[in-house]
């Protein structure tokens, strides 16, 4: 039951975050590439020169602000609002 509630809350946060982004606004990743999220929540990625990139399922991608996202079946699977903490 707790797992179902967690998944529901995570999904709700994901859709709320994606709704704020908009269709024409790309997300910039730390490596300089861009991620576009369409209205049906599918994603596509291009490099800094605009060439399409193949995205692998289950690989974390970090946005410029440190937000972690993951793609599963061409859709956002996880949206983590935590930032990496340095291991000093």
MOPAC internal coordinates of N, CA, C and O (Angstrom, degrees):
PM7 1SCF
backbone

  N    0.0000 0     0.00 0     0.00 0    0    0    0
  C    1.4561 1     0.00 0     0.00 0    1    0    0
  C    1.5309 1   110.89 1     0.00 0    2    1    0
  O    1.2310 1   120.99 1   134.52 1    3    2    1
  N    1.3536 1   115.71 1   -45.48 1    3    2    1
  C    1.4608 1   118.89 1   179.82 1    5    3    2
  C    1.5256 1   110.88 1   -62.97 1    6    5    3
  O    1.2310 1   121.00 1   142.92 1    7    6    5
  N    1.3346 1   115.70 1   -37.08 1    7    6    5
  C    1.4582 1   119.43 1   179.51 1    9    7    6
  C    1.5311 1   110.70 1   -64.58 1   10    9    7
  O    1.2310 1   120.24 1   140.03 1   11   10    9
  N    1.3250 1   117.15 1   -39.97 1   11   10    9
  C    1.4669 1   121.19 1   178.87 1   13   11   10
  C    1.5231 1   111.42 1   -64.43 1   14   13   11
  O    1.2310 1   120.69 1   138.59 1   15   14   13
  N    1.3230 1   116.29 1   -41.41 1   15   14   13
  C    1.4655 1   120.68 1   178.36 1   17   15   14
  C    1.5227 1   110.10 1   -64.77 1   18   17   15
  O    1.2310 1   120.61 1   137.66 1   19   18   17
  N    1.3411 1   116.44 1   -42.34 1   19   18   17
  C    1.4563 1   120.62 1   179.12 1   21   19   18
  C    1.5312 1   110.65 1   -60.65 1   22   21   19
  O    1.2310 1   120.51 1   134.60 1   23   22   21
  N    1.3247 1   116.63 1   -45.40 1   23   22   21
  C    1.4672 1   120.64 1   179.71 1   25   23   22
  C    1.5209 1   110.85 1   -62.86 1   26   25   23
  O    1.2310 1   120.36 1   138.98 1   27   26   25
  N    1.3259 1   116.92 1   -41.02 1   27   26   25
  C    1.4639 1   121.18 1   178.42 1   29   27   26
  C    1.5276 1   111.03 1   -62.39 1   30   29   27
  O    1.2310 1   120.32 1   134.79 1   31   30   29
  N    1.3321 1   116.99 1   -45.21 1   31   30   29
  C    1.4654 1   120.43 1   179.49 1   33   31   30
  C    1.5222 1   111.18 1   -66.02 1   34   33   31
  O    1.2310 1   120.48 1   139.00 1   35   34   33
  N    1.3162 1   116.68 1   -41.00 1   35   34   33
  C    1.4570 1   120.38 1   179.32 1   37   35   34
  C    1.5258 1   110.95 1   -63.76 1   38   37   35
  O    1.2310 1   120.60 1   137.54 1   39   38   37
  N    1.3204 1   116.45 1   -42.46 1   39   38   37
  C    1.4641 1   120.84 1   178.31 1   41   39   38
  C    1.5240 1   111.15 1   -64.37 1   42   41   39
  O    1.2310 1   120.34 1   139.27 1   43   42   41
  N    1.3269 1   116.96 1   -40.73 1   43   42   41
  C    1.4678 1   120.61 1   178.49 1   45   43   42
  C    1.5158 1   111.01 1   -62.50 1   46   45   43
  O    1.2310 1   120.45 1   136.37 1   47   46   45
  N    1.3290 1   116.75 1   -43.63 1   47   46   45
  C    1.4630 1   120.80 1   178.97 1   49   47   46
  C    1.5208 1   110.63 1   -64.39 1   50   49   47
  O    1.2310 1   120.86 1   142.48 1   51   50   49
  N    1.3054 1   115.95 1   -37.52 1   51   50   49
  C    1.4532 1   121.16 1   178.90 1   53   51   50
  C    1.5183 1   111.36 1   -61.96 1   54   53   51
  O    1.2310 1   120.16 1   130.42 1   55   54   53
  N    1.3278 1   117.29 1   -49.58 1   55   54   53
  C    1.4594 1   120.49 1  -179.42 1   57   55   54
  C    1.5214 1   111.62 1   -66.33 1   58   57   55
  O    1.2310 1   119.87 1   144.37 1   59   58   57
  N    1.3187 1   117.85 1   -35.63 1   59   58   57
  C    1.4647 1   120.29 1   177.75 1   61   59   58
  C    1.5211 1   110.01 1   -65.44 1   62   61   59
  O    1.2310 1   120.40 1   138.09 1   63   62   61
  N    1.3307 1   116.84 1   -41.91 1   63   62   61
  C    1.4546 1   120.77 1   178.60 1   65   63   62
  C    1.5134 1   112.12 1   -66.38 1   66   65   63
  O    1.2310 1   120.37 1   138.19 1   67   66   65
  N    1.3106 1   116.90 1   -41.81 1   67   66   65
  C    1.4616 1   120.91 1  -179.85 1   69   67   66
  C    1.5211 1   111.27 1   -67.91 1   70   69   67
  O    1.2310 1   119.78 1   147.38 1   71   70   69
  N    1.3171 1   118.02 1   -32.62 1   71   70   69
  C    1.4620 1   121.50 1   179.63 1   73   71   70
  C    1.5232 1   110.89 1   -66.79 1   74   73   71
  O    1.2310 1   120.16 1   148.00 1   75   74   73
  N    1.3333 1   117.31 1   -32.00 1   75   74   73
  C    1.4569 1   121.01 1   179.72 1   77   75   74
  C    1.5232 1   112.04 1   -71.12 1   78   77   75
  O    1.2310 1   120.28 1   154.34 1   79   78   77
  N    1.3126 1   117.07 1   -25.66 1   79   78   77
  C    1.4495 1   121.18 1  -173.30 1   81   79   78
  C    1.5180 1   111.63 1   -73.23 1   82   81   79
  O    1.2310 1   119.79 1   133.27 1   83   82   81
  N    1.2993 1   118.00 1   -46.73 1   83   82   81
  C    1.4576 1   121.11 1  -178.63 1   85   83   82
  C    1.5154 1   111.30 1    86.60 1   86   85   83
  O    1.2310 1   121.18 1   -17.52 1   87   86   85
  N    1.2957 1   115.36 1   162.48 1   87   86   85
  C    1.4541 1   121.24 1  -173.30 1   89   87   86
  C    1.5231 1   112.98 1   -77.37 1   90   89   87
  O    1.2310 1   119.58 1   144.64 1   91   90   89
  N    1.3123 1   118.41 1   -35.36 1   91   90   89
  C    1.4565 1   121.51 1  -174.24 1   93   91   90
  C    1.5195 1   113.40 1   -90.21 1   94   93   91
  O    1.2310 1   119.92 1   177.78 1   95   94   93
  N    1.2923 1   117.75 1    -2.22 1   95   94   93
  C    1.4560 1   120.78 1  -174.23 1   97   95   94
  C    1.5293 1   110.35 1  -103.28 1   98   97   95
  O    1.2310 1   119.64 1   -72.66 1   99   98   97
  N    1.3399 1   118.30 1   107.34 1   99   98   97
  C    1.4640 1   119.93 1  -179.70 1  101   99   98
  C    1.5253 1   111.30 1   -75.41 1  102  101   99
  O    1.2310 1   121.19 1   -26.88 1  103  102  101
  N    1.3183 1   115.34 1   153.12 1  103  102  101
  C    1.4582 1   121.54 1   174.24 1  105  103  102
  C    1.5193 1   107.11 1   -98.74 1  106  105  103
  O    1.2310 1   120.41 1   -50.80 1  107  106  105
  N    1.3154 1   116.83 1   129.20 1  107  106  105
  C    1.4644 1   120.37 1  -179.21 1  109  107  106
  C    1.5233 1   109.45 1   -93.14 1  110  109  107
  O    1.2310 1   121.33 1   -50.50 1  111  110  109
  N    1.3158 1   115.06 1   129.50 1  111  110  109
  C    1.4567 1   121.42 1   178.16 1  113  111  110
  C    1.5227 1   109.91 1   -91.50 1  114  113  111
  O    1.2310 1   120.92 1   -18.83 1  115  114  113
  N    1.3355 1   115.85 1   161.17 1  115  114  113
  C    1.4635 1   120.36 1  -177.78 1  117  115  114
  C    1.5195 1   113.26 1   -59.71 1  118  117  115
  O    1.2310 1   119.94 1   151.31 1  119  118  117
  N    1.3387 1   117.73 1   -28.69 1  119  118  117
  C    1.4640 1   120.49 1  -179.03 1  121  119  118
  C    1.5291 1   112.90 1   -81.78 1  122  121  119
  O    1.2310 1   120.05 1  -178.58 1  123  122  121
  N    1.3378 1   117.51 1     1.42 1  123  122  121
  C    1.4575 1   121.58 1   177.99 1  125  123  122
  C    1.5168 1   114.25 1    96.38 1  126  125  123
  O    1.2310 1   120.00 1   171.39 1  127  126  125
  N    1.3289 1   117.61 1    -8.61 1  127  126  125
  C    1.4646 1   120.23 1   178.04 1  129  127  126
  C    1.5263 1   109.92 1   -80.75 1  130  129  127
  O    1.2310 1   121.18 1   -11.03 1  131  130  129
  N    1.3288 1   115.35 1   168.97 1  131  130  129
  C    1.4658 1   121.18 1  -177.69 1  133  131  130
  C    1.5211 1   110.24 1  -122.50 1  134  133  131
  O    1.2310 1   121.06 1   -33.86 1  135  134  133
  N    1.3160 1   115.58 1   146.14 1  135  134  133
  C    1.4523 1   122.88 1   179.08 1  137  135  134
  C    1.5197 1   108.10 1  -120.55 1  138  137  135
  O    1.2310 1   120.40 1   -49.12 1  139  138  137
  N    1.3224 1   116.83 1   130.88 1  139  138  137
  C    1.4573 1   122.53 1   178.66 1  141  139  138
  C    1.5202 1   108.45 1  -114.33 1  142  141  139
  O    1.2310 1   120.27 1   -46.49 1  143  142  141
  N    1.3264 1   117.08 1   133.51 1  143  142  141
  C    1.4595 1   122.41 1   178.14 1  145  143  142
  C    1.5218 1   107.27 1  -114.21 1  146  145  143
  O    1.2310 1   120.73 1   -58.68 1  147  146  145
  N    1.3275 1   116.22 1   121.32 1  147  146  145
  C    1.4611 1   120.45 1  -178.81 1  149  147  146
  C    1.5220 1   110.80 1   -85.70 1  150  149  147
  O    1.2310 1   120.75 1    -5.06 1  151  150  149
  N    1.3253 1   116.18 1   174.94 1  151  150  149
  C    1.4644 1   121.30 1  -177.73 1  153  151  150
  C    1.5198 1   112.89 1   -62.69 1  154  153  151
  O    1.2310 1   119.80 1   151.96 1  155  154  153
  N    1.3331 1   117.98 1   -28.04 1  155  154  153
  C    1.4702 1   120.19 1   178.24 1  157  155  154
  C    1.5315 1   111.77 1   -89.38 1  158  157  155
  O    1.2310 1   120.36 1  -165.26 1  159  158  157
  N    1.3305 1   116.91 1    14.74 1  159  158  157
  C    1.4646 1   125.90 1   176.63 1  161  159  158
  C    1.5208 1   114.10 1    68.65 1  162  161  159
  O    1.2310 1   119.40 1  -167.45 1  163  162  161
  N    1.3322 1   118.74 1    12.55 1  163  162  161
  C    1.4553 1   119.43 1   171.90 1  165  163  162
  C    1.5227 1   107.80 1   -80.35 1  166  165  163
  O    1.2310 1   120.95 1   -23.18 1  167  166  165
  N    1.3183 1   115.79 1   156.82 1  167  166  165
  C    1.4542 1   120.35 1  -176.11 1  169  167  166
  C    1.5226 1   109.84 1  -123.15 1  170  169  167
  O    1.2310 1   121.50 1   -27.64 1  171  170  169
  N    1.3223 1   114.74 1   152.36 1  171  170  169
  C    1.4589 1   121.04 1   170.12 1  173  171  170
  C    1.5173 1   106.75 1  -140.03 1  174  173  171
  O    1.2310 1   121.29 1   -26.91 1  175  174  173
  N    1.3125 1   115.13 1   153.09 1  175  174  173
  C    1.4557 1   120.07 1  -174.02 1  177  175  174
  C    1.5213 1   109.29 1  -130.56 1  178  177  175
  O    1.2310 1   120.82 1   -39.08 1  179  178  177
  N    1.3337 1   116.03 1   140.92 1  179  178  177
  C    1.4611 1   121.85 1   175.75 1  181  179  178
  C    1.5213 1   108.54 1  -129.54 1  182  181  179
  O    1.2310 1   120.95 1   -27.94 1  183  182  181
  N    1.3405 1   115.79 1   152.06 1  183  182  181
  C    1.4585 1   118.66 1   177.17 1  185  183  182
  C    1.5276 1   109.97 1   -77.49 1  186  185  183
  O    1.2310 1   120.70 1     1.00 1  187  186  185
  N    1.3249 1   116.27 1  -179.00 1  187  186  185
  C    1.4724 1   119.30 1  -175.91 1  189  187  186
  C    1.5232 1   113.01 1   -64.40 1  190  189  187
  O    1.2310 1   120.24 1   162.88 1  191  190  189
  N    1.3515 1   117.15 1   -17.12 1  191  190  189
  C    1.4626 1   121.43 1   177.25 1  193  191  190
  C    1.5229 1   112.97 1   -96.55 1  194  193  191
  O    1.2310 1   119.89 1  -177.53 1  195  194  193
  N    1.3423 1   117.82 1     2.47 1  195  194  193
  C    1.4526 1   122.00 1   177.29 1  197  195  194
  C    1.5169 1   115.65 1    90.57 1  198  197  195
  O    1.2310 1   119.98 1  -175.25 1  199  198  197
  N    1.3425 1   117.65 1     4.75 1  199  198  197
  C    1.4647 1   120.43 1   178.49 1  201  199  198
  C    1.5247 1   109.89 1   -81.17 1  202  201  199
  O    1.2310 1   120.06 1   -43.10 1  203  202  201
  N    1.3393 1   117.48 1   136.90 1  203  202  201
  C    1.4716 1   120.70 1  -179.73 1  205  203  202
  C    1.5269 1   111.72 1   -61.61 1  206  205  203
  O    1.2310 1   120.96 1   -38.80 1  207  206  205
  N    1.3226 1   115.77 1   141.20 1  207  206  205
  C    1.4587 1   122.56 1   176.86 1  209  207  206
  C    1.5169 1   109.51 1  -116.42 1  210  209  207
  O    1.2310 1   120.75 1   -34.21 1  211  210  209
  N    1.3090 1   116.16 1   145.79 1  211  210  209
  C    1.4579 1   121.80 1   175.07 1  213  211  210
  C    1.5299 1   108.21 1   -83.50 1  214  213  211
  O    1.2310 1   120.51 1   -52.10 1  215  214  213
  N    1.3158 1   116.64 1   127.90 1  215  214  213
  C    1.4633 1   121.24 1   179.26 1  217  215  214
  C    1.5186 1   108.48 1  -102.86 1  218  217  215
  O    1.2310 1   120.58 1   -44.65 1  219  218  217
  N    1.3385 1   116.50 1   135.35 1  219  218  217
  C    1.4569 1   121.10 1   178.45 1  221  219  218
  C    1.5204 1   109.74 1   -95.84 1  222  221  219
  O    1.2310 1   120.80 1   -35.98 1  223  222  221
  N    1.3295 1   116.08 1   144.02 1  223  222  221
  C    1.4631 1   121.01 1   176.61 1  225  223  222
  C    1.5245 1   110.73 1   -64.15 1  226  225  223
  O    1.2310 1   121.15 1   -40.30 1  227  226  225
  N    1.3270 1   115.41 1   139.70 1  227  226  225
  C    1.4567 1   121.72 1   172.05 1  229  227  226
  C    1.5117 1   115.91 1    79.10 1  230  229  227
  O    1.2310 1   119.29 1  -171.64 1  231  230  229
  N    1.3160 1   118.96 1     8.36 1  231  230  229
  C    1.4617 1   121.65 1   178.73 1  233  231  230
  C    1.5196 1   108.35 1   -97.32 1  234  233  231
  O    1.2310 1   120.61 1   -55.88 1  235  234  233
  N    1.3436 1   116.44 1   124.12 1  235  234  233
  C    1.4642 1   119.59 1   179.46 1  237  235  234
  C    1.5167 1   110.04 1   -71.29 1  238  237  235
  O    1.2310 1   121.22 1   -39.77 1  239  238  237
  N    1.3112 1   115.27 1   140.23 1  239  238  237
  C    1.4523 1   122.18 1   175.46 1  241  239  238
  C    1.5207 1   107.13 1  -122.27 1  242  241  239
  O    1.2310 1   120.52 1   -40.76 1  243  242  241
  N    1.3134 1   116.62 1   139.24 1  243  242  241
  C    1.4579 1   120.48 1  -177.75 1  245  243  242
  C    1.5220 1   110.17 1  -110.67 1  246  245  243
  O    1.2310 1   121.14 1   -53.52 1  247  246  245
  N    1.3303 1   115.42 1   126.48 1  247  246  245
  C    1.4575 1   120.81 1   176.46 1  249  247  246
  C    1.5178 1   109.60 1   -75.95 1  250  249  247
  O    1.2310 1   120.34 1   -11.75 1  251  250  249
  N    1.3114 1   116.95 1   168.25 1  251  250  249
  C    1.4667 1   121.56 1   179.58 1  253  251  250
  C    1.5213 1   112.53 1   -55.99 1  254  253  251
  O    1.2310 1   120.21 1   145.49 1  255  254  253
  N    1.3328 1   117.20 1   -34.51 1  255  254  253
  C    1.4628 1   120.22 1  -177.90 1  257  255  254
  C    1.5269 1   113.06 1   -84.38 1  258  257  255
  O    1.2310 1   119.72 1  -177.36 1  259  258  257
  N    1.3350 1   118.15 1     2.64 1  259  258  257
  C    1.4557 1   121.63 1   178.54 1  261  259  258
  C    1.5173 1   114.48 1    94.88 1  262  261  259
  O    1.2310 1   119.83 1   176.19 1  263  262  261
  N    1.3371 1   117.93 1    -3.81 1  263  262  261
  C    1.4598 1   121.25 1   178.23 1  265  263  262
  C    1.5247 1   109.25 1   -68.01 1  266  265  263
  O    1.2310 1   120.54 1   -45.11 1  267  266  265
  N    1.3323 1   116.57 1   134.89 1  267  266  265
  C    1.4585 1   121.79 1   179.53 1  269  267  266
  C    1.5194 1   110.14 1  -101.00 1  270  269  267
  O    1.2310 1   120.68 1   -45.71 1  271  270  269
  N    1.3261 1   116.31 1   134.29 1  271  270  269
  C    1.4595 1   120.94 1   175.95 1  273  271  270
  C    1.5212 1   108.11 1  -132.70 1  274  273  271
  O    1.2310 1   121.15 1   -19.90 1  275  274  273
  N    1.3223 1   115.41 1   160.10 1  275  274  273
  C    1.4581 1   120.73 1   179.79 1  277  275  274
  C    1.5233 1   108.65 1  -140.80 1  278  277  275
  O    1.2310 1   120.59 1   -33.10 1  279  278  277
  N    1.3290 1   116.48 1   146.90 1  279  278  277
  C    1.4492 1   121.61 1  -179.87 1  281  279  278
  C    1.5209 1   109.46 1  -109.35 1  282  281  279
  O    1.2310 1   120.95 1   -42.16 1  283  282  281
  N    1.3284 1   115.79 1   137.84 1  283  282  281
  C    1.4689 1   122.28 1   175.91 1  285  283  282
  C    1.5196 1   106.93 1  -139.14 1  286  285  283
  O    1.2310 1   119.96 1   -61.19 1  287  286  285
  N    1.3296 1   117.67 1   118.81 1  287  286  285
  C    1.4701 1   123.17 1  -178.03 1  289  287  286
  C    1.5289 1   112.23 1    55.97 1  290  289  287
  O    1.2310 1   120.75 1  -136.56 1  291  290  289
  N    1.3187 1   116.16 1    43.44 1  291  290  289
  C    1.4690 1   124.74 1   179.29 1  293  291  290
  C    1.5256 1   113.88 1    63.87 1  294  293  291
  O    1.2310 1   119.97 1  -161.37 1  295  294  293
  N    1.3197 1   117.66 1    18.63 1  295  294  293
  C    1.4625 1   121.44 1   175.91 1  297  295  294
  C    1.5180 1   109.06 1  -127.84 1  298  297  295
  O    1.2310 1   121.20 1   -22.76 1  299  298  297
  N    1.3362 1   115.31 1   157.24 1  299  298  297
  C    1.4564 1   119.18 1   176.01 1  301  299  298
  C    1.5149 1   107.90 1   -65.06 1  302  301  299
  O    1.2310 1   120.98 1   -54.77 1  303  302  301
  N    1.3029 1   115.74 1   125.23 1  303  302  301
  C    1.4550 1   120.19 1  -178.62 1  305  303  302
  C    1.5073 1   111.06 1  -103.55 1  306  305  303
  O    1.2310 1   120.45 1   144.58 1  307  306  305
  N    1.2972 1   116.74 1   -35.42 1  307  306  305
  C    1.4522 1   119.89 1   179.65 1  309  307  306
  C    1.5171 1   108.29 1  -144.21 1  310  309  307
  O    1.2310 1   121.10 1   -40.36 1  311  310  309
  N    1.2868 1   115.51 1   139.64 1  311  310  309
  C    1.4551 1   121.57 1   178.95 1  313  311  310
  C    1.5125 1   106.23 1  -129.54 1  314  313  311
  O    1.2310 1   120.14 1   -74.20 1  315  314  313
  N    1.3037 1   117.34 1   105.80 1  315  314  313
  C    1.4506 1   122.43 1  -173.84 1  317  315  314
  C    1.5227 1   109.10 1  -103.52 1  318  317  315
  O    1.2310 1   120.82 1   -60.47 1  319  318  317
  N    1.3153 1   116.04 1   119.53 1  319  318  317
  C    1.4646 1   120.38 1  -177.46 1  321  319  318
  C    1.5242 1   112.73 1   -85.77 1  322  321  319
  O    1.2310 1   120.28 1   178.48 1  323  322  321
  N    1.3314 1   117.07 1    -1.52 1  323  322  321
  C    1.4599 1   119.62 1   178.42 1  325  323  322
  C    1.5162 1   109.52 1   -80.52 1  326  325  323
  O    1.2310 1   121.01 1   -27.60 1  327  326  325
  N    1.3106 1   115.67 1   152.40 1  327  326  325
  C    1.4509 1   120.76 1   175.23 1  329  327  326
  C    1.5242 1   108.05 1  -105.39 1  330  329  327
  O    1.2310 1   121.05 1   -26.51 1  331  330  329
  N    1.3355 1   115.59 1   153.49 1  331  330  329
  C    1.4584 1   119.64 1   176.73 1  333  331  330
  C    1.5179 1   109.52 1   -61.17 1  334  333  331
  O    1.2310 1   120.80 1   -38.39 1  335  334  333
  N    1.3180 1   116.08 1   141.61 1  335  334  333
  C    1.4572 1   120.59 1   173.14 1  337  335  334
  C    1.5174 1   107.05 1  -105.28 1  338  337  335
  O    1.2310 1   120.67 1   -42.47 1  339  338  337
  N    1.3120 1   116.32 1   137.53 1  339  338  337
  C    1.4595 1   119.00 1  -179.45 1  341  339  338
  C    1.5210 1   109.66 1   -68.10 1  342  341  339
  O    1.2310 1   121.26 1   -30.28 1  343  342  341
  N    1.3065 1   115.19 1   149.72 1  343  342  341
  C    1.4643 1   121.26 1  -178.19 1  345  343  342
  C    1.5195 1   109.76 1  -101.04 1  346  345  343
  O    1.2310 1   120.17 1  -124.74 1  347  346  345
  N    1.2931 1   117.27 1    55.26 1  347  346  345
  C    1.4730 1   121.57 1  -179.91 1  349  347  346
  C    1.4926 1   111.07 1   -79.95 1  350  349  347
  O    1.2310 1   120.10 1   180.00 1  351  350  349

